[in-house]
């Protein structure tokens, strides 16, 4: 039996800073051959990307996949709109959730699951400035406790 291997391509750390992540979904992504080769080299960026639902389909926009160095005429636009492969039930659930005020869908990480490229997307609620300050204060407090604990040992 083969083990399931997940190799991380890119992660959106800013999403955890800017949003409360409530639920995550795994989605496939429709790519062109040269984009997959570029992703194997780790040339993908999720920082400014976002998810949009149009009709019965979900799309990721502004995800930057650098052009493959040996792709010449087969390379596509680096920030083109790419279709996400989700069930209709999941799309309807996401559409209902984002109709509530303050909720959005953000990409969290992109990785290889066996030979397929998968994208983890999250249903998230935006943080206010004071929420971000509280999170930073908790992190520094935990770091201080860890340092004190390490010094005693």
PyMOL commands that set and color helices and strands:
alter all, ss='L'
color gray80, all
select helices_A, chain A and resi 13-18+33-40+72-74+88-98+129-152
alter helices_A, ss='H'
color red, helices_A
select strands_A, chain A and resi 6-11+19-29+44-45+50-54+57-61+64-65+82-85+103-113+116-126
alter strands_A, ss='S'
color yellow, strands_A
deselect
rebuild
show_as cartoon
